[in-house]
């Protein structure tokens, strides 16, 4: 076996571990051949995973199919298809908005119009909101825009976008794992964020796109969607400044289907390579860039120059550092004052088990120092999670918990014990599951006899 690419893939996995990148799995294809597929415990092949904004690109593929059939055109105005949702007075900015502008995130809104936890219909607010600038001029990432495109597919086909794509794309590609799409309160597929599918099915779609659509997605549409359709110079993330196509991003060496938290399909035409990943790096503000850098620095330069026998890897979940020590806190009960930042009321420690009470109620959090275990997410019975922990000092414990169901998210917290006091510091990635894990609070030890 030649060592070049194989060695580079090993360096990639070592860097992922070293930089604490919370990957769930990846597949690397070179020259149309799958070279590596890897899964990090407890994730398994065929398991559905939330794709977040990869959903946007899938919706765009459906729009491209409808364009090829002549049902819509790039220069059509979106208001023409949603007359029933328009207010009595329609903003000129909204009237000017075209399908082309929507595909390239150049709408008349600075941010998403719908409110995820308040609105019952996530399409309607796009037409009843308050546009603030001329469309087609500047880039603003707008998930509500993708929601409307999903609704457009439903109006033109009579099918939810997941059913349309299952019939026209997923099944013809041989996708056999479970695919489903999360819905808004009205029952419509959440076009910008809700697709759940396996890594290998994501890889099937990415490979189809790398081949120009395989006759399933119009070739002309695939060719245009990957081009820079608008500049993205003000983006904070380095890799997001190469421009935006049609519901997909440009990168330093190609283009990418991009989903929050590390759901990626990175297509590199010059090297005939595709990397697909699933992950949850939302707790790390540089997490997405770490994935890009690890790939482009450890693997990309050697693609096509060396070969390797295809490999399947089962890799261990990342763990938190564990410091050698002689003493640990094994028991204790603490009360928190009313009105503290975390909203915590009590905390008790019994060996490798935390029990605490917050606004969610009584929460149980088992852990094993130096390991990652599977457990229920605290306070949410039946919600699967992984928990890693490590004592980084004799009196200080770090615990990180990731929900791994339909909404990958998590919290990271440090618990410091000082004589009869405890201080908890926590941060979270945004989701209802992580409420109560953002801030710091101190509690005082007590006895149940007190």
NORCORGI-V738221 format. One record per pair of residues at least 12 apart in sequence whose C-alpha atoms are under 7 Angstrom apart, sorted by sequence separation. I is the first residue (numbers start at 1). J is the second residue. D is the distance in whole Angstrom. If there is no record, write none. Layout:
[[I/J/D] [I/J/D]]
This chain:
[[26/38/5] [113/125/6] [114/126/7] [182/194/5] [231/243/5] [232/244/7] [239/251/6] [255/267/5] [264/276/5] [265/277/7] [334/346/6] [335/347/7] [345/357/5] [353/365/6] [354/366/6] [374/386/5] [375/387/7] [388/400/5] [400/412/4] [413/425/5] [414/426/6] [426/438/5] [427/439/6] [25/38/5] [26/39/7] [113/126/5] [181/194/5] [182/195/6] [209/222/7] [230/243/6] [231/244/6] [254/267/6] [255/268/7] [264/277/5] [334/347/5] [344/357/6] [345/358/6] [353/366/4] [365/378/6] [373/386/6] [374/387/6] [387/400/6] [388/401/7] [399/412/6] [400/413/6] [413/426/4] [426/439/5] [25/39/4] [94/108/6] [181/195/4] [230/244/6] [254/268/5] [263/277/5] [264/278/7] [333/347/6] [334/348/6] [344/358/4] [352/366/6] [353/367/6] [364/378/5] [372/386/6] [373/387/5] [387/401/5] [399/413/5] [412/426/6] [413/427/6] [425/439/6] [426/440/6] [24/39/6] [25/40/6] [93/108/6] [180/195/6] [181/196/6] [228/243/5] [229/244/6] [230/245/7] [253/268/6] [254/269/6] [262/277/7] [263/278/5] [333/348/4] [343/358/6] [352/367/5] [363/378/5] [372/387/5] [373/388/6] [386/401/6] [387/402/7] [398/413/6] [399/414/6] [411/426/7] [412/427/6] [425/440/4] [24/40/5] [79/95/6] [113/129/6] [180/196/5] [228/244/5] [229/245/5] [262/278/6] [263/279/6] [332/348/6] [333/349/6] [343/359/6] [352/368/6] [363/379/5] [372/388/4] [385/401/7] [386/402/5] [398/414/4] [411/427/6] [412/428/6] [424/440/6] [425/441/7] [23/40/7] [179/196/6] [180/197/7] [228/245/5] [262/279/5] [332/349/5] [362/379/7] [371/388/6] [385/402/5] [386/403/7] [397/414/6] [398/415/6] [411/428/4] [424/441/5] [77/95/7] [126/144/7] [162/180/7] [179/197/5] [227/245/5] [261/279/6] [262/280/6] [331/349/5] [361/379/7] [371/389/7] [385/403/4] [396/414/7] [397/415/5] [410/428/6] [411/429/6] [423/441/6] [424/442/6] [24/43/6] [77/96/7] [78/97/6] [162/181/6] [178/197/6] [226/245/5] [261/280/5] [262/281/6] [330/349/6] [331/350/5] [360/379/6] [370/389/6] [384/403/6] [385/404/5] [396/415/6] [397/416/6] [410/429/6] [423/442/4] [77/97/6] [78/98/6] [225/245/5] [226/246/7] [261/281/5] [330/350/6] [331/351/6] [367/387/6] [369/389/5] [370/390/5] [384/404/6] [396/416/4] [409/429/6] [422/442/6] [423/443/6] [77/98/4] [78/99/6] [177/198/7] [225/246/4] [261/282/5] [330/351/5] [367/388/7] [368/389/6] [369/390/5] [384/405/6] [395/416/6] [396/417/6] [421/442/7] [422/443/5] [76/98/5] [77/99/6] [109/131/5] [226/248/7] [228/250/7] [367/389/6] [369/391/7] [383/405/7] [395/417/5] [409/431/7] [421/443/6] [422/444/6] [75/98/5] [76/99/6] [108/131/5] [109/132/6] [411/434/6] [421/444/5] [74/98/7] [75/99/6] [108/132/6] [109/133/7] [123/147/6] [410/434/6] [420/444/6] [421/445/6] [74/99/5] [75/100/6] [108/133/5] [122/147/7] [123/148/5] [420/445/5] [74/100/5] [108/134/6] [175/201/6] [262/288/6] [377/403/6] [411/437/6] [108/135/5] [261/288/7] [107/135/5] [161/189/7] [106/135/6] [107/136/6] [111/140/7] [160/189/7] [226/255/6] [106/136/5] [110/140/6] [111/141/7] [112/142/5] [114/144/6] [106/137/6] [111/142/5] [112/143/6] [113/144/6] [173/204/7] [106/138/6] [112/144/5] [271/303/6] [106/139/5] [271/304/6] [101/135/7] [105/139/6] [106/140/6] [101/136/5] [105/140/6] [105/141/6] [94/131/7] [105/142/7] [93/131/6] [97/135/6] [85/124/6] [96/135/7] [91/131/7] [93/133/6] [86/127/6] [87/128/6] [93/134/5] [150/191/5] [85/127/6] [86/128/6] [93/135/6] [102/145/6] [147/190/6] [147/191/4] [146/191/5] [147/192/6] [146/192/5] [169/216/6] [322/369/7] [168/216/7] [322/370/5] [143/192/5] [321/370/7] [239/289/7] [320/370/6] [319/370/6] [319/371/6] [319/372/6] [317/372/7] [210/267/7] [206/265/6] [122/184/7] [121/184/7] [120/184/7] [121/185/6] [120/185/5] [121/186/5] [120/186/6] [328/394/6] [329/395/7] [327/394/6] [328/395/6] [320/388/6] [322/390/5] [323/391/6] [319/388/6] [320/389/6] [321/390/6] [322/391/5] [323/392/5] [325/394/6] [320/390/5] [322/392/6] [323/393/7] [321/392/7] [203/276/6] [199/278/7] [56/146/6] [59/149/7] [63/153/7] [59/150/6] [139/230/7] [139/231/7] [139/232/6] [343/436/6] [342/436/5] [342/437/6] [342/438/6] [342/439/6] [341/439/6] [342/440/6] [341/440/6] [342/441/6] [341/441/6] [340/441/6] [59/161/7] [62/165/7] [336/442/6] [337/443/7] [336/443/4] [335/443/5] [336/444/7] [334/443/6] [335/444/5] [334/444/5] [335/445/6] [334/445/4] [335/446/7] [333/445/6] [334/446/6] [333/446/6] [333/447/7] [104/229/6] [104/230/7] [282/409/7] [280/408/6] [280/409/7] [48/178/6] [46/177/6] [48/179/7] [59/191/7] [56/191/6] [55/191/6] [56/192/5] [55/192/5] [56/193/7] [55/193/5] [53/192/6] [55/194/6] [53/193/5] [55/195/5] [104/244/6] [52/193/4] [104/245/6] [51/193/7] [52/194/6] [104/246/5] [51/194/7] [52/195/7] [103/246/5] [104/247/6] [50/194/7] [51/195/6] [103/247/6] [50/195/6] [51/196/6] [283/428/6] [50/196/4] [283/429/5] [49/196/5] [50/197/7] [282/429/6] [48/196/6] [49/197/5] [48/197/4] [49/198/6] [48/198/4] [68/218/7] [47/198/5] [46/198/5] [65/217/6] [64/217/7] [65/218/6] [46/200/7] [64/218/7] [61/217/6] [64/221/6] [60/246/7] [60/247/6] [57/247/5] [56/247/6] [57/248/6] [57/257/6] [54/257/5] [54/258/5] [53/258/6] [54/259/5] [53/259/4] [52/259/5] [53/260/6] [51/259/6] [52/260/6] [51/263/6] [31/272/5] [30/272/6] [31/273/6] [30/273/4] [29/273/5] [30/274/7] [29/274/5] [28/274/6] [29/275/6] [28/275/5] [27/275/6] [28/276/7] [27/276/5] [26/276/5] [27/277/7] [26/277/4] [25/277/6] [26/278/6] [25/278/5] [24/278/5] [25/279/7] [23/278/6] [24/279/5] [23/279/4] [22/279/6] [23/280/7] [22/280/6] [22/281/6] [21/281/7] [21/287/7] [35/308/7] [30/304/7] [35/309/7] [36/310/6] [37/311/7] [38/312/6] [39/313/6] [40/314/6] [41/315/6] [35/310/4] [36/311/5] [37/312/5] [38/313/4] [39/314/5] [40/315/5] [41/316/5] [34/310/7] [35/311/6] [36/312/6] [37/313/6] [38/314/6] [39/315/6] [40/316/5] [41/317/5] [38/315/7] [40/317/5] [15/294/7] [12/294/6] [12/295/7] [12/298/6] [11/298/6] [12/299/7] [8/298/6] [9/299/6] [8/299/5] [22/318/7] [5/302/6] [5/303/7] [20/318/7] [5/306/6] [17/318/7] [4/306/5] [5/307/6] [6/308/6] [4/307/7] [5/308/6] [2/306/7] [2/307/6] [2/308/6] [1/308/6] [1/309/7] [50/406/6] [49/406/7] [50/407/7]]
